[in-house]
Amino acid sequence: MSRPEDEEADIESSRAPLLEHLTELRSRLLVCVAAFILGFILCFAFAGPLYVFLVKPFAAAFALHEVSGGEGVSPIDLILATAGITPLPEGGSAVGLISTAPLEFLITKIKLAAFGAIVITFPILAWQVYGFVAPGLYRNERKAFLPFLLAAPILFLIGTAMVYFIMLPFVMWFSLSQQIATAEVSVALMTRVSDYLNLVTALLLAFGLCFQLPVVMTLLGLAGIVNAEALSKGRKYAVVGIFVVAAFVTPPDPISQAMLAIPLIVLYEISIWCVRFIETRRRREDEAAAAA
């Protein structure tokens, strides 16, 4: 039976590491908060140019729609015009967005600054998270975790680039093509500045997060939760699930859903390959350890 002195010593011995972890957590949270505040101030200072940058896909779609009358515009033309490779037609009117509340654009700039601060400070936030959990990992686990820490932002950027250069121009051109102008009825697209930002941020987050599929699947494979054989057998169910997800996170048109679903199907196949590679490497390591 343990004595009270021994129990008190056990409590004291476990209290110091806990306090050290809490102190470290506080310091890392302070670093994250400070990085976010600095990023927010920086993004808010350039909120106007940032918003203009986000409107460029809309402007490209608007200019080409105005020149062509809504017909004869190929997706390649939209992509090249958005990327600035081909110049926009001269003499056209500028795209217009409306603000229906006195402080709507100010609130929109605040939201944009907060979103931009999260994006530009993500490497700092991710590194602080890794620095906090790394001491509790084995050396081989730290080595395995680092590639995913690098792959996640790269895949996120690929997803957001797809939104900016492909999805947004097409969505806005499709929206413009739904306008009606007759002698009796006139339906014109007048987009609010806040609604446009909500659409952009929703698509950026949806594509950026969905493009993390290989990272998530590979981590699950490392943990032994999934295997390549099960992923291969569940391919048809995964395809159905991907199209369901695409239907929820994209505008309600089949082309937008296909723009997200097709890359996700490709990423799912890449995930199977990554999990199979991990299993092969683990099998070889086990055979080498057994031989030794």
Backbone as CSV, one residue per row, in Angstrom:
resi,resn,N_x,N_y,N_z,CA_x,CA_y,CA_z,C_x,C_y,C_z
1,MET,0.851,-1.193,0.000,0.000,0.000,0.000,0.881,1.236,0.000
2,SER,0.590,2.171,-0.909,1.444,3.362,-1.039,1.179,4.338,0.085
3,ARG,2.231,5.009,0.465,2.133,6.005,1.520,1.706,7.346,0.944
4,PRO,1.123,8.220,1.773,0.737,9.547,1.294,1.921,10.327,0.742
5,GLU,3.114,10.117,1.354,4.290,10.838,0.863,4.635,10.409,-0.560
6,ASP,4.486,9.118,-0.846,4.781,8.632,-2.194,3.773,9.174,-3.209
7,GLU,2.512,9.209,-2.840,1.496,9.733,-3.751,1.743,11.212,-4.039
8,GLU,2.135,11.952,-3.004,2.416,13.370,-3.201,3.627,13.553,-4.092
9,ALA,4.630,12.680,-3.948,5.808,12.774,-4.807,5.447,12.466,-6.251
10,ASP,4.554,11.491,-6.462,4.123,11.179,-7.822,3.384,12.357,-8.446
11,ILE,2.549,12.982,-7.654,1.808,14.141,-8.163,2.764,15.264,-8.536
12,GLU,3.734,15.522,-7.679,4.686,16.596,-7.954,5.534,16.286,-9.185
13,SER,5.910,15.002,-9.352,6.741,14.647,-10.502,5.982,14.764,-11.810
14,SER,4.678,14.555,-11.785,3.889,14.679,-13.002,3.394,16.103,-13.235
15,ARG,3.430,16.930,-12.166,2.931,18.290,-12.302,3.895,19.154,-13.095
16,ALA,5.169,18.991,-12.915,6.148,19.845,-13.602,6.076,19.694,-15.114
17,PRO,6.089,18.449,-15.671,5.957,18.333,-17.123,4.650,18.923,-17.645
18,LEU,3.551,18.724,-16.906,2.279,19.279,-17.345,2.347,20.797,-17.404
19,LEU,2.925,21.412,-16.390,3.060,22.871,-16.406,3.973,23.328,-17.538
20,GLU,5.008,22.549,-17.796,5.902,22.902,-18.908,5.160,22.833,-20.239
21,HIS,4.337,21.798,-20.410,3.568,21.685,-21.649,2.572,22.831,-21.784
22,LEU,1.918,23.185,-20.683,0.966,24.292,-20.732,1.662,25.609,-21.029
23,THR,2.846,25.797,-20.466,3.612,27.015,-20.746,4.028,27.072,-22.209
24,GLU,4.479,25.927,-22.726,4.862,25.884,-24.135,3.650,26.114,-25.039
25,LEU,2.518,25.524,-24.674,1.294,25.725,-25.453,0.896,27.190,-25.466
26,ARG,0.997,27.848,-24.312,0.656,29.262,-24.254,1.565,30.092,-25.140
27,SER,2.860,29.821,-25.097,3.803,30.592,-25.908,3.548,30.378,-27.398
28,ARG,3.241,29.146,-27.784,2.985,28.877,-29.200,1.659,29.492,-29.646
29,LEU,0.669,29.493,-28.760,-0.583,30.163,-29.089,-0.382,31.666,-29.246
30,LEU,0.473,32.244,-28.403,0.770,33.666,-28.528,1.455,33.974,-29.851
31,VAL,2.353,33.093,-30.266,3.012,33.278,-31.561,1.981,33.217,-32.693
32,CYS,1.053,32.259,-32.610,0.019,32.129,-33.634,-0.882,33.361,-33.676
33,VAL,-1.280,33.845,-32.500,-2.141,35.029,-32.437,-1.410,36.252,-32.977
34,ALA,-0.140,36.410,-32.591,0.632,37.555,-33.076,0.808,37.495,-34.585
35,ALA,1.081,36.290,-35.124,1.237,36.141,-36.572,-0.067,36.465,-37.291
36,PHE,-1.191,36.017,-36.726,-2.488,36.299,-37.351,-2.785,37.797,-37.331
37,ILE,-2.500,38.471,-36.213,-2.776,39.911,-36.118,-1.928,40.679,-37.128
38,LEU,-0.643,40.333,-37.220,0.217,41.005,-38.198,-0.246,40.731,-39.625
39,GLY,-0.638,39.469,-39.882,-1.152,39.136,-41.209,-2.447,39.868,-41.517
40,PHE,-3.314,40.015,-40.503,-4.571,40.729,-40.701,-4.315,42.201,-41.020
41,ILE,-3.411,42.823,-40.279,-3.099,44.242,-40.530,-2.546,44.419,-41.942
42,LEU,-1.641,43.515,-42.336,-1.050,43.598,-43.672,-2.109,43.415,-44.757
43,CYS,-2.959,42.421,-44.581,-3.981,42.168,-45.592,-5.033,43.276,-45.626
44,PHE,-5.373,43.833,-44.464,-6.368,44.910,-44.454,-5.815,46.161,-45.129
45,ALA,-4.498,46.403,-44.987,-3.890,47.551,-45.649,-3.979,47.436,-47.170
46,PHE,-3.986,46.189,-47.662,-4.072,45.959,-49.112,-5.389,45.277,-49.479
47,ALA,-6.430,45.481,-48.673,-7.702,44.809,-48.919,-8.316,45.232,-50.249
48,GLY,-8.175,46.510,-50.595,-8.715,46.986,-51.871,-8.073,46.290,-53.062
49,PRO,-6.737,46.353,-53.196,-6.093,45.619,-54.308,-6.354,44.116,-54.270
50,LEU,-6.417,43.521,-53.073,-6.712,42.093,-52.988,-8.103,41.778,-53.528
51,TYR,-9.057,42.643,-53.217,-10.409,42.401,-53.722,-10.449,42.550,-55.241
52,VAL,-9.731,43.555,-55.753,-9.660,43.731,-57.207,-9.030,42.497,-57.862
53,PHE,-8.020,41.947,-57.209,-7.380,40.733,-57.728,-8.378,39.579,-57.778
54,LEU,-9.209,39.432,-56.750,-10.195,38.364,-56.737,-11.308,38.588,-57.759
55,VAL,-11.550,39.841,-58.141,-12.605,40.150,-59.104,-12.132,39.941,-60.546
56,LYS,-10.830,39.776,-60.767,-10.312,39.645,-62.134,-10.952,38.499,-62.915
57,PRO,-11.185,37.314,-62.323,-11.900,36.284,-63.087,-13.293,36.733,-63.525
58,PHE,-13.996,37.466,-62.658,-15.304,38.012,-63.009,-15.157,39.028,-64.131
59,ALA,-14.131,39.882,-64.033,-13.913,40.893,-65.060,-13.605,40.250,-66.414
60,ALA,-12.813,39.195,-66.414,-12.502,38.499,-67.666,-13.767,37.892,-68.265
61,ALA,-14.568,37.233,-67.431,-15.808,36.636,-67.920,-16.771,37.706,-68.427
62,PHE,-16.839,38.823,-67.721,-17.733,39.912,-68.111,-17.315,40.507,-69.450
63,ALA,-16.010,40.754,-69.629,-15.527,41.356,-70.871,-15.768,40.437,-72.064
64,LEU,-15.457,39.163,-71.920,-15.662,38.229,-73.024,-17.143,38.004,-73.309
65,HIS,-17.948,38.003,-72.259,-19.395,37.844,-72.456,-19.966,39.051,-73.172
66,GLU,-19.478,40.227,-72.836,-19.979,41.453,-73.462,-19.621,41.504,-74.939
67,VAL,-18.415,41.085,-75.281,-17.965,41.127,-76.673,-18.678,40.079,-77.514
68,SER,-18.813,38.863,-76.948,-19.380,37.758,-77.721,-20.894,37.687,-77.660
69,GLY,-21.480,38.449,-76.769,-22.918,38.360,-76.602,-23.364,37.083,-75.932
70,GLY,-22.446,36.459,-75.222,-22.779,35.229,-74.514,-22.599,33.982,-75.335
71,GLU,-22.032,34.079,-76.518,-21.863,32.915,-77.376,-20.427,32.863,-77.910
72,GLY,-19.973,31.657,-78.189,-18.681,31.484,-78.850,-17.473,31.689,-77.965
73,VAL,-17.627,31.595,-76.638,-16.497,31.741,-75.720,-16.093,30.355,-75.229
74,SER,-14.860,29.993,-75.460,-14.377,28.687,-75.029,-13.768,28.797,-73.634
75,PRO,-13.737,27.697,-72.903,-13.080,27.723,-71.589,-11.619,28.148,-71.666
76,ILE,-10.940,27.792,-72.756,-9.539,28.190,-72.914,-9.415,29.707,-72.974
77,ASP,-10.347,30.366,-73.682,-10.323,31.831,-73.751,-10.497,32.450,-72.366
78,LEU,-11.383,31.871,-71.569,-11.602,32.385,-70.221,-10.353,32.216,-69.361
79,ILE,-9.719,31.050,-69.455,-8.530,30.785,-68.648,-7.393,31.720,-69.045
80,LEU,-7.161,31.873,-70.353,-6.070,32.723,-70.829,-6.317,34.185,-70.467
81,ALA,-7.567,34.631,-70.555,-7.875,36.022,-70.208,-7.715,36.266,-68.714
82,THR,-8.124,35.313,-67.893,-7.973,35.453,-66.441,-6.510,35.464,-66.040
83,ALA,-5.708,34.629,-66.689,-4.280,34.563,-66.374,-3.505,35.743,-66.933
84,GLY,-4.146,36.571,-67.758,-3.454,37.717,-68.336,-2.602,37.375,-69.540
85,ILE,-2.716,36.149,-70.052,-1.933,35.751,-71.216,-2.476,36.420,-72.475
86,THR,-3.787,36.499,-72.577,-4.414,37.240,-73.676,-5.083,38.479,-73.098
87,PRO,-4.932,39.643,-73.755,-5.522,40.873,-73.204,-7.034,40.872,-73.334
88,LEU,-7.666,41.598,-72.425,-9.110,41.743,-72.483,-9.482,42.690,-73.615
89,PRO,-10.654,42.516,-74.216,-11.081,43.404,-75.297,-11.137,44.854,-74.833
90,GLU,-10.674,45.745,-75.684,-10.666,47.170,-75.341,-12.015,47.801,-75.668
91,GLY,-12.314,48.876,-74.937,-13.533,49.627,-75.201,-14.756,49.114,-74.479
92,GLY,-14.634,47.993,-73.764,-15.777,47.461,-73.047,-15.988,48.162,-71.723
93,SER,-17.152,47.965,-71.144,-17.442,48.577,-69.852,-16.842,47.746,-68.726
94,ALA,-16.549,48.401,-67.616,-15.965,47.713,-66.466,-17.034,46.924,-65.732
95,VAL,-16.614,45.806,-65.142,-17.551,45.008,-64.374,-17.955,45.786,-63.124
96,GLY,-19.216,45.713,-62.771,-19.698,46.466,-61.618,-20.276,45.567,-60.547
97,LEU,-19.906,45.833,-59.312,-20.494,45.158,-58.159,-21.158,46.221,-57.304
98,ILE,-22.181,45.817,-56.586,-22.954,46.794,-55.825,-22.779,46.556,-54.336
99,SER,-22.991,47.629,-53.584,-22.987,47.573,-52.131,-24.328,48.111,-51.658
100,THR,-25.087,47.290,-50.953,-26.453,47.665,-50.572,-26.565,48.115,-49.124
101,ALA,-25.444,48.214,-48.422,-25.450,48.683,-47.033,-24.306,49.675,-46.857
102,PRO,-24.454,50.645,-45.948,-23.417,51.678,-45.805,-22.030,51.118,-45.514
103,LEU,-21.903,50.095,-44.680,-20.606,49.564,-44.292,-20.345,48.174,-44.886
104,GLU,-21.092,47.836,-45.922,-20.954,46.480,-46.476,-19.549,46.225,-47.012
105,PHE,-18.993,47.178,-47.754,-17.674,46.946,-48.332,-16.595,46.938,-47.248
106,LEU,-16.772,47.740,-46.195,-15.822,47.716,-45.087,-15.831,46.351,-44.406
107,ILE,-17.023,45.826,-44.139,-17.112,44.507,-43.515,-16.540,43.442,-44.447
108,THR,-16.761,43.609,-45.738,-16.207,42.673,-46.720,-14.685,42.705,-46.685
109,LYS,-14.100,43.890,-46.573,-12.643,43.991,-46.500,-12.107,43.370,-45.211
110,ILE,-12.860,43.501,-44.122,-12.436,42.867,-42.864,-12.443,41.344,-43.017
111,LYS,-13.511,40.803,-43.624,-13.566,39.359,-43.858,-12.426,38.906,-44.769
112,LEU,-12.163,39.689,-45.801,-11.083,39.348,-46.723,-9.738,39.383,-46.022
113,ALA,-9.529,40.376,-45.149,-8.270,40.465,-44.410,-8.102,39.285,-43.472
114,ALA,-9.183,38.854,-42.820,-9.104,37.696,-41.925,-8.796,36.424,-42.709
115,PHE,-9.443,36.262,-43.850,-9.180,35.086,-44.683,-7.748,35.102,-45.208
116,GLY,-7.305,36.259,-45.675,-5.935,36.365,-46.168,-4.905,36.142,-45.077
117,ALA,-5.197,36.601,-43.859,-4.263,36.400,-42.748,-4.094,34.920,-42.438
118,ILE,-5.182,34.161,-42.494,-5.086,32.717,-42.243,-4.244,32.045,-43.322
119,VAL,-4.427,32.483,-44.566,-3.701,31.855,-45.675,-2.205,32.145,-45.591
120,ILE,-1.832,33.403,-45.396,-0.408,33.742,-45.441,0.328,33.330,-44.173
121,THR,-0.400,33.174,-43.059,0.268,32.741,-41.824,0.131,31.253,-41.582
122,PHE,-0.456,30.527,-42.532,-0.619,29.090,-42.347,0.707,28.369,-42.108
123,PRO,1.785,28.694,-42.843,3.055,28.012,-42.542,3.510,28.202,-41.095
124,ILE,3.317,29.396,-40.557,3.698,29.641,-39.164,2.799,28.844,-38.219
125,LEU,1.500,28.854,-38.483,0.566,28.116,-37.639,0.867,26.615,-37.675
126,ALA,1.117,26.089,-38.889,1.394,24.660,-39.011,2.707,24.295,-38.326
127,TRP,3.704,25.169,-38.436,4.991,24.870,-37.816,4.881,24.896,-36.293
128,GLN,4.061,25.794,-35.754,3.864,25.831,-34.310,3.155,24.568,-33.822
129,VAL,2.189,24.099,-34.584,1.509,22.848,-34.219,2.489,21.689,-34.259
130,TYR,3.286,21.642,-35.311,4.272,20.564,-35.424,5.304,20.642,-34.304
131,GLY,5.757,21.853,-33.994,6.733,22.005,-32.923,6.204,21.571,-31.573
132,PHE,4.882,21.682,-31.381,4.297,21.287,-30.096,4.152,19.768,-29.987
133,VAL,3.783,19.103,-31.097,3.536,17.664,-31.032,4.782,16.845,-31.362
134,ALA,5.804,17.464,-31.974,6.979,16.705,-32.407,7.713,16.018,-31.266
135,PRO,7.875,16.658,-30.082,8.594,15.953,-29.002,7.934,14.650,-28.561
136,GLY,6.645,14.505,-28.805,5.965,13.271,-28.418,5.997,12.203,-29.490
137,LEU,6.685,12.476,-30.609,6.768,11.504,-31.691,8.148,10.856,-31.716
138,TYR,8.172,9.623,-32.205,9.452,8.978,-32.440,10.137,9.636,-33.642
139,ARG,11.458,9.370,-33.758,12.225,10.007,-34.834,11.684,9.628,-36.205
140,ASN,11.352,8.351,-36.397,10.822,7.945,-37.694,9.441,8.542,-37.949
141,GLU,8.661,8.765,-36.889,7.356,9.402,-37.053,7.511,10.866,-37.431
142,ARG,8.519,11.541,-36.866,8.760,12.939,-37.243,9.178,13.026,-38.704
143,LYS,10.027,12.097,-39.128,10.455,12.104,-40.524,9.285,11.821,-41.461
144,ALA,8.370,10.962,-41.019,7.206,10.648,-41.851,6.203,11.793,-41.881
145,PHE,6.154,12.591,-40.814,5.164,13.668,-40.729,5.569,14.889,-41.541
146,LEU,6.872,15.155,-41.643,7.338,16.363,-42.322,6.906,16.454,-43.784
147,PRO,7.000,15.380,-44.583,6.553,15.511,-45.981,5.098,15.937,-46.113
148,PHE,4.246,15.470,-45.207,2.841,15.860,-45.280,2.657,17.323,-44.888
149,LEU,3.523,17.799,-44.006,3.476,19.211,-43.629,3.814,20.103,-44.814
150,LEU,4.663,19.599,-45.705,5.012,20.334,-46.923,3.986,20.118,-48.022
151,ALA,3.435,18.904,-48.119,2.509,18.584,-49.199,1.159,19.280,-49.019
152,ALA,0.721,19.471,-47.779,-0.605,20.048,-47.534,-0.755,21.442,-48.135
153,PRO,0.166,22.396,-47.873,-0.018,23.723,-48.490,0.137,23.698,-49.999
154,ILE,0.980,22.801,-50.537,1.142,22.730,-51.991,-0.160,22.277,-52.645
155,LEU,-0.790,21.238,-52.081,-2.069,20.776,-52.615,-3.153,21.833,-52.445
156,PHE,-3.112,22.567,-51.330,-4.092,23.635,-51.118,-3.932,24.715,-52.192
157,LEU,-2.690,25.083,-52.508,-2.444,26.096,-53.537,-2.900,25.609,-54.908
158,ILE,-2.689,24.325,-55.197,-3.150,23.786,-56.477,-4.669,23.880,-56.582
159,GLY,-5.347,23.548,-55.490,-6.805,23.648,-55.488,-7.295,25.073,-55.651
160,THR,-6.674,26.017,-54.958,-7.097,27.413,-55.076,-6.762,27.980,-56.458
161,ALA,-5.640,27.558,-57.046,-5.308,28.012,-58.405,-6.349,27.515,-59.401
162,MET,-6.828,26.297,-59.203,-7.872,25.761,-60.080,-9.156,26.583,-59.956
163,VAL,-9.471,27.004,-58.734,-10.653,27.847,-58.533,-10.491,29.180,-59.242
164,TYR,-9.336,29.815,-59.063,-9.134,31.184,-59.575,-9.092,31.211,-61.098
165,PHE,-8.360,30.282,-61.695,-8.133,30.342,-63.140,-9.161,29.556,-63.961
166,ILE,-9.879,28.627,-63.342,-10.805,27.798,-64.114,-12.233,27.942,-63.605
167,MET,-12.444,27.675,-62.316,-13.801,27.612,-61.794,-14.494,28.979,-61.794
168,LEU,-13.854,29.995,-61.199,-14.501,31.303,-61.081,-14.852,31.923,-62.430
169,PRO,-13.927,31.952,-63.417,-14.321,32.536,-64.711,-15.520,31.835,-65.325
170,PHE,-15.526,30.487,-65.233,-16.641,29.759,-65.828,-17.938,30.025,-65.069
171,VAL,-17.895,30.006,-63.745,-19.112,30.224,-62.952,-19.698,31.603,-63.235
172,MET,-18.832,32.619,-63.295,-19.339,33.967,-63.528,-19.832,34.140,-64.962
173,TRP,-19.139,33.529,-65.929,-19.626,33.590,-67.304,-20.972,32.878,-67.425
174,PHE,-21.108,31.734,-66.781,-22.379,31.005,-66.801,-23.483,31.842,-66.158
175,SER,-23.148,32.549,-65.060,-24.147,33.408,-64.404,-24.553,34.562,-65.311
176,LEU,-23.585,35.129,-66.015,-23.901,36.223,-66.937,-24.762,35.752,-68.096
177,SER,-24.575,34.511,-68.515,-25.337,33.987,-69.647,-26.806,33.743,-69.286
178,GLN,-27.145,33.776,-67.994,-28.524,33.580,-67.573,-29.336,34.875,-67.581
179,GLN,-28.707,35.990,-67.948,-29.432,37.259,-67.983,-30.454,37.264,-69.126
180,ILE,-31.503,38.029,-68.928,-32.568,38.154,-69.924,-32.768,39.629,-70.229
181,ALA,-32.856,39.971,-71.511,-33.112,41.356,-71.929,-34.082,41.340,-73.098
182,THR,-35.357,41.548,-72.817,-36.390,41.638,-73.850,-37.154,42.940,-73.672
183,ALA,-38.099,43.156,-74.543,-38.909,44.371,-74.449,-39.800,44.359,-73.218
184,GLU,-40.142,43.181,-72.758,-41.050,43.084,-71.615,-40.321,42.813,-70.296
185,VAL,-39.213,42.069,-70.359,-38.536,41.626,-69.143,-37.047,41.893,-69.259
186,SER,-36.460,42.327,-68.155,-35.006,42.528,-68.090,-34.500,41.954,-66.766
187,VAL,-33.614,40.959,-66.880,-32.997,40.345,-65.706,-31.493,40.516,-65.848
188,ALA,-30.914,41.378,-65.007,-29.483,41.682,-65.078,-28.798,41.211,-63.806
189,LEU,-27.597,40.696,-63.970,-26.813,40.244,-62.823,-26.174,41.443,-62.141
190,MET,-26.563,41.691,-60.898,-25.972,42.757,-60.093,-25.470,42.134,-58.794
191,THR,-24.213,41.773,-58.792,-23.638,41.015,-57.685,-23.201,41.949,-56.568
192,ARG,-23.557,41.614,-55.341,-23.104,42.374,-54.180,-21.651,42.019,-53.879
193,VAL,-20.918,42.973,-53.345,-19.504,42.744,-53.040,-19.340,41.648,-51.992
194,SER,-20.253,41.586,-51.033,-20.152,40.559,-49.992,-20.512,39.183,-50.540
195,ASP,-21.519,39.117,-51.428,-21.908,37.832,-52.005,-20.779,37.264,-52.865
196,TYR,-20.097,38.117,-53.600,-18.999,37.634,-54.435,-17.861,37.099,-53.575
197,LEU,-17.536,37.808,-52.499,-16.468,37.327,-51.616,-16.867,36.008,-50.961
198,ASN,-18.132,35.883,-50.565,-18.586,34.621,-49.972,-18.448,33.470,-50.958
199,LEU,-18.768,33.718,-52.226,-18.622,32.687,-53.246,-17.157,32.305,-53.425
200,VAL,-16.285,33.311,-53.500,-14.861,33.048,-53.719,-14.265,32.265,-52.554
201,THR,-14.508,32.731,-51.336,-13.922,32.051,-50.177,-14.479,30.638,-50.011
202,ALA,-15.775,30.462,-50.302,-16.361,29.122,-50.193,-15.715,28.166,-51.191
203,LEU,-15.508,28.621,-52.418,-14.891,27.761,-53.428,-13.421,27.501,-53.113
204,LEU,-12.714,28.534,-52.657,-11.300,28.349,-52.328,-11.133,27.332,-51.203
205,LEU,-11.951,27.462,-50.156,-11.854,26.519,-49.045,-12.285,25.121,-49.467
206,ALA,-13.357,25.029,-50.256,-13.849,23.720,-50.673,-12.799,22.982,-51.501
207,PHE,-12.233,23.657,-52.496,-11.236,23.004,-53.341,-9.945,22.764,-52.572
208,GLY,-9.509,23.749,-51.794,-8.264,23.586,-51.052,-8.310,22.437,-50.067
209,LEU,-9.438,22.298,-49.361,-9.568,21.216,-48.386,-9.787,19.868,-49.068
210,CYS,-10.579,19.842,-50.134,-10.804,18.575,-50.832,-9.514,18.052,-51.465
211,PHE,-8.624,18.940,-51.854,-7.368,18.519,-52.453,-6.405,17.940,-51.410
212,GLN,-6.806,17.952,-50.136,-5.985,17.306,-49.109,-6.261,15.807,-49.022
213,LEU,-7.047,15.275,-49.934,-7.421,13.862,-49.890,-6.212,12.929,-49.853
214,PRO,-5.180,13.115,-50.706,-4.020,12.213,-50.622,-3.308,12.284,-49.277
215,VAL,-3.225,13.481,-48.686,-2.568,13.632,-47.392,-3.340,12.872,-46.321
216,VAL,-4.660,13.038,-46.296,-5.482,12.373,-45.283,-5.418,10.857,-45.450
217,MET,-5.573,10.378,-46.676,-5.563,8.935,-46.916,-4.209,8.321,-46.591
218,THR,-3.144,9.025,-46.929,-1.811,8.485,-46.655,-1.547,8.427,-45.156
219,LEU,-1.983,9.442,-44.419,-1.835,9.410,-42.967,-2.651,8.276,-42.351
220,LEU,-3.846,8.047,-42.884,-4.651,6.923,-42.402,-3.976,5.592,-42.735
221,GLY,-3.317,5.546,-43.886,-2.575,4.339,-44.231,-1.394,4.122,-43.317
222,LEU,-0.695,5.198,-42.956,0.416,5.078,-42.010,-0.059,4.576,-40.649
223,ALA,-1.250,5.019,-40.250,-1.790,4.602,-38.961,-2.391,3.203,-39.009
224,GLY,-2.469,2.609,-40.205,-3.036,1.279,-40.338,-4.550,1.243,-40.331
225,ILE,-5.197,2.402,-40.490,-6.660,2.452,-40.459,-7.245,2.012,-41.801
226,VAL,-6.564,2.368,-42.905,-7.018,1.952,-44.234,-5.873,1.225,-44.930
227,ASN,-6.214,0.457,-45.956,-5.204,-0.217,-46.754,-5.560,-0.080,-48.227
228,ALA,-4.580,-0.337,-49.076,-4.768,-0.133,-50.513,-5.840,-1.049,-51.082
229,GLU,-5.917,-2.275,-50.584,-6.913,-3.213,-51.111,-8.329,-2.742,-50.820
230,ALA,-8.540,-2.260,-49.591,-9.877,-1.770,-49.237,-10.234,-0.522,-50.048
231,LEU,-9.269,0.356,-50.266,-9.523,1.547,-51.068,-9.836,1.183,-52.509
232,SER,-9.148,0.182,-53.041,-9.412,-0.244,-54.414,-10.799,-0.856,-54.548
233,LYS,-11.175,-1.711,-53.584,-12.494,-2.333,-53.640,-13.616,-1.310,-53.443
234,GLY,-13.346,-0.257,-52.664,-14.374,0.755,-52.423,-14.342,1.902,-53.400
235,ARG,-13.698,1.703,-54.551,-13.553,2.790,-55.518,-14.902,3.305,-56.013
236,LYS,-15.827,2.398,-56.351,-17.109,2.849,-56.903,-17.915,3.629,-55.868
237,TYR,-17.811,3.231,-54.588,-18.505,3.989,-53.541,-17.838,5.342,-53.326
238,ALA,-16.519,5.357,-53.460,-15.791,6.626,-53.308,-16.172,7.607,-54.410
239,VAL,-16.341,7.107,-55.623,-16.725,7.977,-56.739,-18.094,8.592,-56.491
240,VAL,-19.029,7.776,-56.014,-20.360,8.304,-55.688,-20.263,9.357,-54.579
241,GLY,-19.476,9.058,-53.541,-19.302,10.018,-52.455,-18.654,11.310,-52.927
242,ILE,-17.698,11.205,-53.842,-17.031,12.396,-54.368,-18.023,13.285,-55.108
243,PHE,-18.878,12.687,-55.926,-19.863,13.485,-56.659,-20.894,14.106,-55.707
244,VAL,-21.225,13.400,-54.619,-22.146,13.976,-53.630,-21.510,15.190,-52.957
245,VAL,-20.238,15.053,-52.558,-19.529,16.177,-51.949,-19.430,17.345,-52.921
246,ALA,-19.104,17.052,-54.186,-18.987,18.103,-55.192,-20.312,18.823,-55.400
247,ALA,-21.418,18.084,-55.313,-22.729,18.710,-55.477,-23.050,19.669,-54.349
248,PHE,-22.529,19.398,-53.134,-22.804,20.256,-51.985,-21.933,21.511,-51.968
249,VAL,-20.677,21.416,-52.417,-19.733,22.516,-52.222,-19.541,23.374,-53.457
250,THR,-20.169,23.026,-54.580,-20.028,23.825,-55.796,-21.370,24.423,-56.176
251,PRO,-21.373,25.424,-57.057,-22.650,25.959,-57.542,-23.473,24.861,-58.213
252,PRO,-24.799,25.039,-58.243,-25.680,23.961,-58.723,-25.710,23.819,-60.241
253,ASP,-24.573,23.481,-60.834,-24.547,23.148,-62.248,-23.602,21.973,-62.439
254,PRO,-23.902,21.087,-63.383,-23.114,19.851,-63.514,-21.666,20.075,-63.904
255,ILE,-21.382,21.137,-64.646,-20.001,21.362,-65.092,-19.121,21.739,-63.910
256,SER,-19.609,22.592,-63.018,-18.846,22.957,-61.826,-18.602,21.737,-60.938
257,GLN,-19.622,20.894,-60.819,-19.456,19.681,-60.020,-18.420,18.754,-60.632
258,ALA,-18.423,18.652,-61.961,-17.434,17.803,-62.635,-16.032,18.373,-62.478
259,MET,-15.897,19.717,-62.443,-14.586,20.347,-62.289,-13.941,19.978,-60.958
260,LEU,-14.761,19.741,-59.945,-14.223,19.309,-58.654,-14.138,17.793,-58.566
261,ALA,-15.147,17.096,-59.086,-15.203,15.646,-58.918,-14.091,14.932,-59.676
262,ILE,-13.801,15.360,-60.900,-12.794,14.670,-61.713,-11.406,14.761,-61.076
263,PRO,-10.935,15.953,-60.644,-9.637,15.976,-59.947,-9.631,15.153,-58.665
264,LEU,-10.755,15.117,-57.944,-10.801,14.328,-56.712,-10.703,12.828,-57.010
265,ILE,-11.295,12.398,-58.096,-11.173,10.988,-58.472,-9.719,10.653,-58.782
266,VAL,-9.039,11.575,-59.495,-7.616,11.376,-59.781,-6.806,11.351,-58.483
267,LEU,-7.120,12.245,-57.563,-6.417,12.277,-56.279,-6.707,11.024,-55.460
268,TYR,-7.895,10.478,-55.595,-8.207,9.230,-54.899,-7.327,8.093,-55.418
269,GLU,-7.133,8.051,-56.732,-6.254,7.038,-57.303,-4.812,7.241,-56.833
270,ILE,-4.388,8.501,-56.738,-3.042,8.789,-56.223,-2.939,8.348,-54.763
271,SER,-4.017,8.513,-54.013,-4.021,8.090,-52.613,-3.833,6.581,-52.506
272,ILE,-4.484,5.829,-53.381,-4.323,4.377,-53.370,-2.864,4.015,-53.640
273,TRP,-2.266,4.697,-54.604,-0.858,4.431,-54.923,0.048,4.755,-53.734
274,CYS,-0.232,5.866,-53.046,0.592,6.262,-51.892,0.468,5.238,-50.764
275,VAL,-0.760,4.797,-50.490,-0.957,3.804,-49.424,-0.290,2.484,-49.802
276,ARG,-0.374,2.096,-51.071,0.277,0.855,-51.507,1.801,0.965,-51.379
277,PHE,2.341,2.148,-51.677,3.783,2.355,-51.531,4.206,2.224,-50.067
278,ILE,3.410,2.787,-49.163,3.712,2.696,-47.734,3.672,1.241,-47.270
279,GLU,2.662,0.503,-47.729,2.559,-0.898,-47.337,3.740,-1.716,-47.860
280,THR,4.168,-1.437,-49.092,5.317,-2.159,-49.657,6.588,-1.860,-48.870
281,ARG,6.778,-0.577,-48.548,7.979,-0.212,-47.787,7.940,-0.818,-46.392
282,ARG,6.798,-0.843,-45.759,6.681,-1.432,-44.417,6.936,-2.935,-44.456
283,ARG,6.464,-3.584,-45.534,6.683,-5.027,-45.664,8.174,-5.332,-45.825
284,ARG,8.851,-4.514,-46.611,10.291,-4.717,-46.795,11.056,-4.482,-45.502
285,GLU,10.668,-3.475,-44.745,11.330,-3.221,-43.462,11.117,-4.380,-42.483
286,ASP,9.894,-4.943,-42.474,9.628,-6.083,-41.593,10.448,-7.296,-42.015
287,GLU,10.563,-7.516,-43.334,11.361,-8.657,-43.803,12.838,-8.485,-43.477
288,ALA,13.327,-7.225,-43.613,14.724,-6.966,-43.272,14.979,-7.148,-41.789
289,ALA,14.012,-6.714,-40.951,14.173,-6.889,-39.503,14.109,-8.348,-39.116
290,ALA,13.252,-9.120,-39.802,13.163,-10.542,-39.490,14.419,-11.282,-39.926
291,ALA,15.015,-10.858,-41.052,16.237,-11.488,-41.537,17.421,-11.179,-40.634
292,ALA,17.428,-9.977,-40.037,18.513,-9.607,-39.164,18.402,-10.349,-37.835
